[in-house]
Amino acid sequence: MRSPTSHGQLILFPGTEPRATPRRPERPTRTQRKAEQLDRMAEAAERELADSWRAGDMVGAREAHERARGARRAAQILRAGPSGVADVLGGRPAAA
């Protein structure tokens, strides 16, 4: 028995649907992986900030705060992509 398709493929089991091939879960892109790494760095810096604050080390707390802020900002820029960087960095200039 031939199939009604134009390919002329032989139907081995008439009346059954072809099985869908299992799909692998999508792998995160390089940019997504880097943004996640930056998020982890920011979380570690925030934990260090809290520890430094509790210990009374204001210089260390400020450094940790700057690292956390920088890592969060870098992750935000990466996620925005080339067309959204201007929005992240302070908006687009007004069109003339």
C-alpha positions as CSV (number, residue, x, y, z in Angstrom):
1,M,0.0,0.0,0.0
2,R,1.4,3.4,-1.0
3,S,0.8,6.6,0.9
4,P,-1.2,9.4,-0.6
5,T,1.7,11.7,-0.3
6,S,3.7,12.9,-3.3
7,H,6.8,11.2,-1.9
8,G,5.4,7.7,-2.6
9,Q,6.6,6.4,0.7
10,L,5.5,2.9,1.8
11,I,3.2,3.0,4.9
12,L,4.2,0.2,7.3
13,F,1.5,0.7,9.8
14,P,-1.6,2.3,8.2
15,G,-3.8,4.4,10.5
16,T,-1.1,5.3,13.0
17,E,0.4,8.8,13.4
18,P,4.1,9.1,12.9
19,R,6.0,9.5,16.2
20,A,7.4,12.9,16.9
21,T,11.1,12.9,17.4
22,P,12.1,13.8,20.9
23,R,13.6,17.3,21.0
24,R,16.6,18.2,23.1
25,P,16.1,21.1,25.4
26,E,17.4,24.3,23.9
27,R,20.9,25.1,25.1
28,P,21.3,28.6,26.4
29,T,23.3,30.9,24.1
30,R,26.8,32.2,25.0
31,T,25.3,35.5,25.9
32,Q,22.7,34.0,28.2
33,R,25.3,31.9,29.9
34,K,27.6,34.9,30.4
35,A,24.6,37.0,31.8
36,E,23.8,34.1,34.2
37,Q,27.5,34.0,35.3
38,L,27.4,37.8,35.9
39,D,24.2,37.3,38.0
40,R,26.0,34.7,40.1
41,M,28.9,37.1,40.6
42,A,26.5,39.9,41.7
43,E,24.8,37.6,44.2
44,A,28.2,36.6,45.7
45,A,29.2,40.3,45.9
46,E,25.9,41.1,47.6
47,R,26.6,38.3,50.2
48,E,30.0,39.8,50.7
49,L,28.5,43.2,51.1
50,A,26.2,42.0,53.9
51,D,29.1,40.2,55.6
52,S,31.3,43.3,55.4
53,W,28.5,45.5,56.7
54,R,27.9,43.3,59.7
55,A,31.7,43.2,60.4
56,G,31.8,47.0,60.2
57,D,34.1,47.1,57.2
58,M,32.7,50.0,55.3
59,V,35.5,50.0,52.6
60,G,34.9,46.4,51.9
61,A,31.2,46.9,51.8
62,R,31.5,49.7,49.3
63,E,33.8,47.6,47.1
64,A,31.3,44.7,47.2
65,H,28.5,47.0,46.4
66,E,30.3,48.4,43.4
67,R,31.1,44.9,42.1
68,A,27.5,43.8,42.5
69,R,26.2,46.9,40.8
70,G,28.7,46.5,37.9
71,A,27.9,42.9,37.4
72,R,24.1,43.5,37.4
73,R,24.6,46.3,34.9
74,A,26.8,44.2,32.6
75,A,24.2,41.4,32.7
76,Q,21.5,43.9,31.8
77,I,23.5,45.2,28.9
78,L,24.1,41.7,27.6
79,R,20.5,40.8,27.8
80,A,19.5,44.1,26.0
81,G,21.5,43.2,23.0
82,P,23.0,45.5,20.4
83,S,19.8,47.4,19.7
84,G,18.9,47.9,23.3
85,V,22.2,49.1,24.8
86,A,21.3,52.8,24.3
87,D,18.1,52.3,26.3
88,V,20.1,50.7,29.1
89,L,22.8,53.3,29.2
90,G,20.4,56.3,29.4
91,G,18.1,56.5,26.5
92,R,18.2,57.3,22.9
93,P,18.9,60.8,21.6
94,A,15.9,62.6,20.3
95,A,15.4,62.3,16.5
96,A,15.7,65.5,14.6
